[in-house]
Amino acid sequence: MKKIIVPVDFSKHSEYALETAAALAKKHQAELIVMHMLELSESIFSASSSERNEENAFMLMVANKKFETFLDKPYLEGIEVTQHIKYHKVLKEVAGVAKDINADLIVMGSRGHSDHDGIFTGSNTEKVVRYSETPVLVVKSRIDAVNFNNIVLATDFAEDSVEGVKSALEVLNDLSENVTLLHINLPNLGFSSTDEIDELVANFLELANLSEKDVKIARIADHNVEDGVLNFAHRQNADAVAMITHGRTGLSHFFGGSISEDVVNHTKLPVITFRK
């Protein structure tokens, strides 16, 4: 892990993300790219060129001043920190920057859907999760320790999930010594017998060239995927939850819709998302 991006709006939630990212950067000797999105007013797009330049210069000055205070933190000492300002209103641009600079991880704070001020509302977090090809770690509160001892990775154990899970495990095994692959058995058409699940898992591990000695496997039955993931994580005192997304279409097979985004919005745990 060499480069970590932290989008910030100078709020307490983005400070939670910054502190988490700083701890990860120290652990991996990584560079922090602290990124702020300048939210331009609608009127600026109809203004003259000189007016646009004046507003841009003013907003840039304000952002740089805020950076001075925001980055004056003892936990950043000894870390290479680069400031990055983008003139965009749409937060999904974070994903594009991460790809351009070949970042290894995006760490961002989120307020969820209950608050509507600033850029870190639930809907904006969803945009980054949905569009980013770079893994995204979403935090909602200050994390006591970033040595995640117990991470739950939800998967359907389908054949086309093999590469996504293997890629995710490469990152997660750097973050934690204990990663559990979780299968959620659903009612009705999603229901599988114990023998069917065992066969599915065995086939998956063979295709992935993994064994149960390499990774822990867990099974849970619940009414839906989101409840299964969150209930299991709570029961196991997990430090974080990991999900593999399929871009705009959400998760594959029974992980239909936008399950990863729902989990991000409805849990207080850190959530790490990977796009297949």
C-alpha positions in Angstrom: 0.0 0.0 0.0 1.7 3.1 -1.3 -0.9 5.8 -1.8 -4.1 6.5 0.2 -6.6 9.2 -0.8 -8.6 11.0 1.8 -11.5 13.2 0.5 -12.2 15.9 3.1 -14.7 18.7 3.8 -13.0 19.7 7.0 -15.8 18.3 9.1 -15.3 16.0 12.1 -16.3 13.0 9.9 -13.5 13.7 7.4 -11.2 14.1 10.4 -12.2 10.6 11.5 -11.2 9.4 8.0 -7.9 11.4 8.1 -6.9 9.9 11.4 -7.7 6.4 10.2 -5.8 6.9 7.0 -2.8 8.3 8.9 -2.6 5.2 11.0 -2.7 3.1 7.9 -0.1 5.2 6.2 2.3 4.9 9.1 1.8 1.1 9.1 2.5 0.8 5.4 4.8 3.8 4.9 2.3 5.2 2.4 1.7 8.7 1.1 -1.5 10.5 2.0 -3.3 12.5 -0.7 -5.7 14.7 1.1 -8.3 15.9 -1.4 -10.9 18.7 -1.1 -13.7 19.2 -3.6 -14.5 22.9 -4.2 -18.2 23.2 -4.4 -18.8 25.9 -7.0 -22.1 27.8 -6.9 -24.5 27.5 -9.8 -24.2 31.2 -10.6 -20.5 30.9 -11.4 -21.3 29.0 -14.6 -23.2 32.0 -16.0 -20.7 34.5 -14.8 -18.0 36.3 -16.9 -14.5 34.9 -17.2 -13.1 37.5 -14.8 -15.8 36.8 -12.2 -15.2 33.0 -12.4 -11.4 33.6 -12.0 -12.1 35.8 -8.9 -14.4 33.3 -7.2 -12.0 30.4 -8.0 -9.1 32.4 -6.5 -11.1 33.3 -3.4 -12.3 29.7 -2.9 -8.8 28.3 -3.4 -7.4 30.8 -0.8 -10.1 29.8 1.7 -9.5 26.0 1.1 -5.7 26.4 1.5 -6.3 28.3 4.8 -8.6 25.5 6.1 -6.0 23.0 5.0 -3.3 24.7 7.2 -5.5 24.2 10.3 -7.0 20.8 9.3 -3.6 19.2 8.6 -2.0 20.5 11.8 -2.4 17.2 13.6 0.3 15.4 15.7 -0.8 12.0 14.2 0.4 13.3 10.7 4.0 13.8 11.9 6.4 11.7 9.8 3.8 11.0 7.1 4.2 12.3 3.5 1.0 14.4 3.0 0.0 16.0 -0.4 -2.9 18.4 -0.7 -5.1 18.1 -3.7 -7.9 20.4 -4.7 -10.5 19.7 -7.4 -12.9 22.1 -9.0 -15.9 19.7 -9.2 -19.3 19.4 -7.6 -19.7 15.7 -8.1 -17.9 13.6 -5.6 -17.6 10.6 -7.9 -14.6 12.5 -9.4 -12.7 11.1 -6.4 -12.8 7.7 -8.1 -11.2 9.2 -11.2 -8.4 10.8 -9.3 -7.7 7.6 -7.4 -7.4 5.7 -10.7 -5.2 8.4 -12.3 -2.6 8.4 -9.5 -2.9 4.6 -9.0 -4.0 4.9 -5.4 -4.3 1.8 -3.3 -7.2 2.9 -1.0 -9.7 5.7 -0.6 -10.6 6.4 3.1 -13.6 8.7 3.6 -16.0 9.7 6.4 -19.7 9.5 6.1 -22.6 11.0 8.1 -25.1 8.6 6.5 -28.5 9.9 5.2 -29.6 11.6 8.4 -27.6 14.8 7.8 -27.7 16.9 4.7 -24.9 19.5 5.1 -21.4 19.1 3.6 -20.3 16.6 1.0 -20.2 13.5 3.2 -23.9 12.6 3.1 -24.9 9.1 2.4 -25.8 9.7 -1.2 -22.3 11.1 -1.9 -20.6 8.2 -0.2 -22.7 5.9 -2.4 -21.3 7.7 -5.5 -17.8 6.9 -4.5 -18.6 3.3 -3.6 -20.5 2.8 -6.9 -17.9 4.3 -9.3 -14.6 3.6 -7.7 -12.4 0.9 -9.0 -10.1 1.6 -6.0 -11.1 0.0 -2.7 -13.0 2.4 -0.4 -12.9 2.4 3.4 -15.9 4.3 4.8 -15.7 5.3 8.5 -18.4 7.0 10.5 -16.7 7.6 13.8 -13.2 7.7 15.4 -11.7 4.2 15.2 -9.8 3.2 18.4 -7.4 1.0 16.4 -6.9 0.4 12.7 -5.3 -3.0 13.3 -8.6 -4.6 12.3 -8.5 -7.9 14.1 -11.7 -9.3 12.6 -13.1 -8.5 9.2 -16.1 -10.1 7.6 -16.2 -10.3 3.8 -19.6 -11.2 2.4 -19.7 -13.2 -0.8 -22.1 -15.4 -2.7 -19.4 -18.0 -3.4 -20.3 -17.9 -7.1 -17.8 -18.8 -9.7 -17.7 -15.3 -11.2 -16.9 -13.9 -7.7 -13.6 -15.8 -7.4 -11.3 -13.1 -8.8 -13.0 -10.3 -6.9 -12.7 -12.2 -3.6 -9.0 -13.0 -4.3 -8.3 -9.4 -5.0 -10.1 -8.3 -1.9 -8.2 -10.8 0.2 -4.9 -9.4 -0.9 -5.9 -6.0 0.6 -7.7 -7.4 3.6 -4.9 -9.7 4.6 -2.7 -6.6 4.9 -5.2 -5.0 7.2 -6.2 -8.0 9.3 -5.0 -11.4 10.5 -8.6 -12.7 10.6 -10.8 -12.5 7.5 -14.0 -14.5 7.4 -15.8 -15.2 4.2 -19.5 -15.2 4.9 -22.3 -17.0 3.1 -25.9 -15.7 3.8 -28.6 -18.3 3.2 -31.8 -16.6 2.2 -35.4 -17.8 2.4 -37.7 -18.7 -0.5 -35.9 -18.9 -3.9 -32.5 -18.0 -2.3 -32.6 -20.9 0.1 -30.0 -23.7 -0.2 -29.6 -26.9 1.8 -26.5 -27.5 4.0 -25.2 -29.9 1.4 -25.7 -27.4 -1.4 -23.9 -24.7 0.5 -21.0 -27.1 1.3 -20.7 -28.0 -2.3 -20.8 -24.4 -3.4 -18.1 -23.4 -1.0 -15.9 -26.4 -1.8 -16.1 -25.6 -5.6 -15.4 -21.9 -4.9 -12.3 -22.7 -2.8 -11.0 -25.1 -5.5 -11.4 -22.5 -8.2 -9.8 -19.8 -6.0 -6.9 -22.2 -5.1 -7.7 -21.7 -1.5 -8.5 -24.0 1.4 -10.3 -23.5 4.7 -6.8 -23.4 6.3 -6.2 -20.2 4.3 -9.4 -18.4 5.2 -12.2 -18.8 7.6 -15.7 -19.7 6.2 -18.9 -18.9 8.0 -22.6 -19.5 7.2 -25.6 -17.6 8.5 -29.4 -17.7 7.6 -31.3 -14.5 7.5 -34.2 -12.7 5.9 -31.9 -10.6 3.5 -28.3 -10.0 2.8 -27.9 -6.8 4.6 -29.4 -8.2 7.9 -27.3 -11.3 7.5 -24.0 -9.3 7.1 -24.8 -6.9 10.0 -26.1 -9.5 12.4 -23.2 -11.8 11.9 -20.7 -8.9 12.2 -22.3 -7.9 15.5 -22.4 -11.4 16.8 -18.7 -11.9 16.0 -17.6 -8.4 17.3 -16.2 -7.7 13.9 -14.0 -4.6 13.5 -15.1 -4.0 9.9 -17.3 -5.3 7.1 -16.1 -5.9 3.5 -18.3 -6.0 0.4 -17.6 -6.7 -3.3 -19.7 -4.4 -5.6 -20.4 -4.7 -9.3 -20.5 -1.0 -10.0 -23.9 0.5 -10.8 -25.7 -2.8 -10.6 -24.8 -3.5 -7.0 -23.7 -7.0 -6.0 -24.2 -10.1 -8.3 -26.7 -12.9 -7.9 -28.6 -12.7 -4.6 -26.5 -9.6 -3.9 -28.8 -7.7 -6.2 -29.6 -4.0 -6.0 -27.4 -1.8 -3.9 -26.7 -4.0 -0.9 -23.2 -2.6 -0.4 -24.5 1.0 -0.3 -27.2 -0.1 2.2 -24.6 -1.7 4.5 -22.5 1.4 4.3 -25.4 3.6 5.3 -26.9 1.4 8.1 -23.9 0.2 10.1 -21.6 2.1 12.4 -18.8 -0.3 11.6 -16.1 0.7 9.0 -17.0 -0.8 5.6 -14.5 -1.6 2.9 -15.9 -1.9 -0.6 -14.2 -3.5 -3.6 -15.5 -3.2 -7.2 -15.2 -6.3 -9.3 
